[in-house]
Amino acid sequence: MADNIKLLAAGLLIAAGIAGFYFFADSPTVLRVLSVLAGMGAALGVVWYTTVGQRFFAFSQESITEARKVVWPTRKETMQMTGVVVAFVIVMALFLWMVDGVLMYLVKLLMGRGE
């Protein structure tokens, strides 16, 4: 129940930041953006002390750990795979263009407008 109240408070802080953006309509844009950022920062501070916030932080840390384990392709491998994809796209485009042309010709024949 306490977490729900904290999450509600966080939502209200975000809403207050957005309301501040419109409240300071005549002020410089920097001040307006800072009001939104302050609302977001305060909301994140409140969410940090909830169970949901702690689980999200743990999940984020685990995600970073897993991302470090990924073996990223070399530049050469990336360029080769990009070339394969581009070649495949060109071949498929030509194939679909030919199929479209044949089907268009057949439809014209069926409709009596053939050449």
Backbone bond lengths (Angstrom), bond angles and torsions (degrees), N, CA, C in turn:
res aa  C-N    CA-C-N  psi(-1)  N-CA   C-N-CA  omega(-1)  CA-C   N-CA-C  phi
1 M - - - 1.450 - - 1.522 111.09 -
2 A 1.341 115.86 -39.39 1.467 119.47 179.99 1.523 110.75 -64.94
3 D 1.354 115.43 -36.70 1.467 118.71 178.75 1.524 110.90 -64.82
4 N 1.318 116.80 -38.61 1.471 119.88 179.17 1.523 110.74 -62.99
5 I 1.322 116.56 -39.20 1.471 120.02 178.74 1.524 110.28 -66.57
6 K 1.336 115.95 -40.43 1.473 119.65 178.48 1.524 110.66 -64.80
7 L 1.343 116.73 -41.20 1.465 119.57 178.57 1.522 111.26 -66.02
8 L 1.319 117.09 -37.32 1.462 120.76 175.56 1.528 110.19 -63.26
9 A 1.341 115.89 -42.96 1.467 119.83 178.19 1.529 110.49 -62.32
10 A 1.325 116.79 -39.05 1.470 120.25 178.35 1.526 110.26 -63.44
11 G 1.321 116.47 -42.73 1.465 119.76 177.11 1.522 111.80 -61.79
12 L 1.319 116.15 -39.68 1.466 119.71 178.29 1.532 111.32 -67.39
13 L 1.330 116.67 -35.45 1.471 119.59 177.17 1.527 111.30 -65.59
14 I 1.326 116.15 -39.38 1.473 119.35 176.28 1.520 109.52 -64.03
15 A 1.320 116.46 -45.08 1.470 120.57 178.80 1.528 110.53 -61.21
16 A 1.333 117.00 -38.21 1.466 120.05 178.31 1.522 110.97 -65.79
17 G 1.324 117.38 -38.96 1.465 120.38 177.04 1.513 111.86 -63.16
18 I 1.321 115.94 -42.19 1.470 119.96 178.30 1.526 110.33 -67.78
19 A 1.327 116.54 -39.98 1.469 119.84 177.43 1.526 110.39 -62.48
20 G 1.334 116.07 -37.48 1.464 119.95 176.81 1.514 112.30 -61.87
21 F 1.322 116.47 -34.09 1.464 121.01 177.55 1.523 110.32 -58.58
22 Y 1.325 116.40 -42.71 1.460 119.93 -179.25 1.528 112.00 -83.27
23 F 1.322 117.06 -28.35 1.455 120.73 178.26 1.517 111.07 -65.17
24 F 1.331 116.60 -38.11 1.458 121.81 179.68 1.530 111.09 -93.73
25 A 1.310 116.98 41.21 1.468 121.83 -176.05 1.532 112.15 -60.73
26 D 1.334 117.58 -31.40 1.459 120.61 -178.70 1.528 112.30 -89.18
27 S 1.313 117.42 -4.82 1.467 121.79 -178.41 1.522 110.30 -85.75
28 P 1.334 117.18 167.78 1.465 119.81 176.55 1.536 111.16 -60.45
29 T 1.297 115.39 151.94 1.459 121.27 -177.86 1.525 111.65 -59.32
30 V 1.308 117.12 -34.80 1.463 120.72 -179.68 1.520 110.47 -59.13
31 L 1.319 117.46 -43.84 1.459 121.35 179.50 1.519 110.81 -65.05
32 R 1.309 116.31 -38.72 1.461 120.39 179.81 1.525 110.92 -65.57
33 V 1.327 116.33 -43.47 1.467 120.41 179.11 1.530 110.10 -67.24
34 L 1.321 116.77 -38.56 1.460 120.11 178.14 1.524 111.70 -63.11
35 S 1.318 118.17 -32.88 1.467 119.43 177.72 1.528 110.41 -66.25
36 V 1.321 116.83 -39.78 1.473 119.84 177.41 1.523 109.95 -66.49
37 L 1.332 116.56 -44.86 1.463 119.93 -179.78 1.522 111.66 -64.19
38 A 1.326 117.38 -36.48 1.464 120.55 177.64 1.522 110.42 -65.22
39 G 1.312 117.32 -41.76 1.463 120.80 176.57 1.517 111.78 -62.31
40 M 1.325 116.11 -43.33 1.467 120.48 178.61 1.530 110.82 -65.02
41 G 1.328 116.44 -43.21 1.460 120.22 -179.99 1.521 111.69 -63.50
42 A 1.324 116.62 -43.45 1.466 120.36 178.34 1.527 110.25 -64.17
43 A 1.314 117.28 -39.89 1.462 120.78 178.81 1.524 110.67 -64.52
44 L 1.336 117.10 -42.17 1.463 119.99 177.78 1.524 110.82 -63.74
45 G 1.331 116.60 -37.06 1.453 120.15 176.80 1.516 112.03 -62.32
46 V 1.312 116.97 -39.15 1.466 120.83 178.66 1.530 110.35 -71.18
47 V 1.337 116.76 -43.99 1.459 120.95 -179.25 1.528 110.85 -63.26
48 W 1.321 116.78 -30.79 1.466 121.55 -179.40 1.524 110.95 -55.71
49 Y 1.318 118.43 -33.72 1.454 122.58 -175.86 1.529 113.29 -92.04
50 T 1.323 117.11 15.09 1.461 120.37 175.94 1.524 109.56 -104.43
51 T 1.308 116.07 163.70 1.465 120.75 177.04 1.522 110.39 -63.42
52 V 1.316 116.11 -40.09 1.461 120.87 178.65 1.523 110.10 -61.33
53 G 1.320 116.90 -43.68 1.461 120.77 179.39 1.513 112.45 -63.32
54 Q 1.319 117.20 -41.18 1.466 120.97 179.29 1.526 110.96 -67.20
55 R 1.332 117.11 -39.80 1.474 120.05 176.98 1.524 110.49 -65.29
56 F 1.333 117.01 -40.14 1.462 120.04 179.05 1.520 110.66 -64.37
57 F 1.323 117.43 -41.05 1.464 120.38 178.84 1.522 110.25 -63.79
58 A 1.332 117.99 -42.86 1.466 121.20 178.01 1.525 110.62 -62.70
59 F 1.338 116.39 -42.01 1.461 120.44 177.76 1.527 110.84 -61.98
60 S 1.334 116.65 -40.66 1.468 120.65 179.29 1.517 110.97 -62.64
61 Q 1.319 116.58 -42.90 1.466 120.37 179.45 1.525 110.85 -63.81
62 E 1.325 116.97 -41.73 1.468 120.65 178.25 1.526 110.95 -65.72
63 S 1.322 117.28 -36.56 1.467 120.97 179.05 1.521 110.86 -64.98
64 I 1.327 116.34 -40.32 1.467 120.30 178.20 1.517 109.91 -64.55
65 T 1.325 116.81 -42.02 1.460 120.87 178.53 1.527 110.78 -61.21
66 E 1.330 116.94 -43.72 1.465 120.66 179.06 1.526 111.95 -66.82
67 A 1.323 117.24 -37.34 1.473 120.26 -179.86 1.522 110.68 -65.52
68 R 1.326 117.10 -29.91 1.467 119.79 178.14 1.518 111.66 -71.60
69 K 1.322 118.10 -21.74 1.456 122.10 -179.79 1.526 112.80 -81.11
70 V 1.315 116.94 -14.48 1.460 121.24 -176.65 1.525 109.62 -68.49
71 V 1.326 115.51 136.11 1.455 120.93 175.36 1.530 106.62 -94.44
72 W 1.324 116.22 106.36 1.450 121.12 -176.05 1.527 109.40 -81.23
73 P 1.331 118.09 146.07 1.476 120.37 -179.44 1.529 111.04 -68.83
74 T 1.335 114.16 153.44 1.459 119.22 176.98 1.529 109.02 -75.08
75 R 1.317 115.54 170.53 1.463 119.97 178.87 1.524 110.46 -61.06
76 K 1.331 116.58 -41.34 1.463 120.98 -179.28 1.528 110.34 -62.43
77 E 1.334 117.40 -45.67 1.462 120.67 179.08 1.522 111.19 -63.20
78 T 1.310 116.83 -39.77 1.457 120.81 179.40 1.522 110.84 -63.56
79 M 1.330 117.01 -44.33 1.461 120.83 179.94 1.529 110.61 -65.08
80 Q 1.337 117.20 -40.10 1.462 120.17 179.71 1.529 111.04 -64.51
81 M 1.310 116.83 -45.25 1.458 119.57 -179.33 1.529 111.37 -67.38
82 T 1.326 116.55 -35.33 1.468 119.67 176.22 1.523 109.69 -63.70
83 G 1.325 117.01 -41.54 1.461 120.99 177.36 1.521 111.83 -61.35
84 V 1.324 116.86 -41.69 1.461 121.09 178.96 1.526 109.86 -63.01
85 V 1.316 117.00 -43.99 1.473 120.66 -179.46 1.520 110.54 -64.11
86 V 1.326 117.82 -44.54 1.468 121.17 -179.77 1.528 110.04 -63.30
87 A 1.333 117.23 -42.89 1.467 120.53 178.97 1.530 110.19 -62.91
88 F 1.323 117.47 -42.54 1.464 121.06 179.33 1.529 110.90 -63.05
89 V 1.307 116.98 -41.12 1.461 120.58 179.24 1.525 110.51 -63.11
90 I 1.320 117.00 -42.13 1.470 120.49 179.67 1.521 110.35 -64.89
91 V 1.338 117.49 -44.70 1.462 120.91 179.72 1.527 110.37 -62.16
92 M 1.327 117.43 -44.72 1.461 120.38 179.77 1.530 111.36 -65.28
93 A 1.324 117.24 -37.89 1.466 120.27 178.35 1.525 110.28 -62.65
94 L 1.319 117.17 -44.72 1.464 120.44 178.29 1.527 111.26 -63.92
95 F 1.334 116.67 -42.41 1.462 120.63 179.10 1.529 110.88 -61.26
96 L 1.330 116.84 -47.64 1.463 119.89 -179.60 1.523 111.87 -66.41
97 W 1.326 117.21 -33.05 1.465 120.83 176.38 1.530 109.99 -64.00
98 M 1.347 115.62 -42.64 1.464 119.29 179.57 1.533 110.58 -67.28
99 V 1.313 118.48 -43.38 1.463 121.71 179.01 1.528 109.77 -61.49
100 D 1.319 117.03 -42.52 1.458 121.16 178.63 1.529 110.31 -61.60
101 G 1.327 116.69 -43.08 1.460 120.08 179.23 1.519 112.38 -63.08
102 V 1.329 116.81 -42.43 1.468 120.66 179.27 1.525 110.18 -65.27
103 L 1.331 116.33 -45.37 1.464 119.02 179.65 1.528 111.71 -63.72
104 M 1.303 117.31 -37.67 1.460 120.63 178.33 1.536 109.96 -64.92
105 Y 1.317 116.52 -40.68 1.459 120.73 178.41 1.529 110.67 -64.01
106 L 1.351 116.57 -42.74 1.460 120.04 179.61 1.524 111.79 -65.24
107 V 1.311 117.80 -39.54 1.467 121.15 178.72 1.530 109.54 -64.75
108 K 1.323 116.49 -41.17 1.469 119.06 178.24 1.526 110.79 -62.65
109 L 1.338 117.36 -39.89 1.464 120.17 178.00 1.528 110.66 -63.51
110 L 1.333 116.53 -44.12 1.469 120.19 -179.31 1.516 112.18 -65.28
111 M 1.317 117.62 -29.25 1.468 121.08 -177.67 1.517 111.29 -90.43
112 G 1.317 117.64 0.06 1.458 120.32 176.84 1.508 113.86 82.04
113 R 1.305 118.20 17.19 1.439 121.19 179.41 1.528 111.56 -111.78
114 G 1.327 115.84 19.04 1.457 120.07 -177.40 1.495 113.04 -68.06
115 E 1.281 115.01 162.43 1.479 119.99 -176.95 1.473 111.92 -96.40
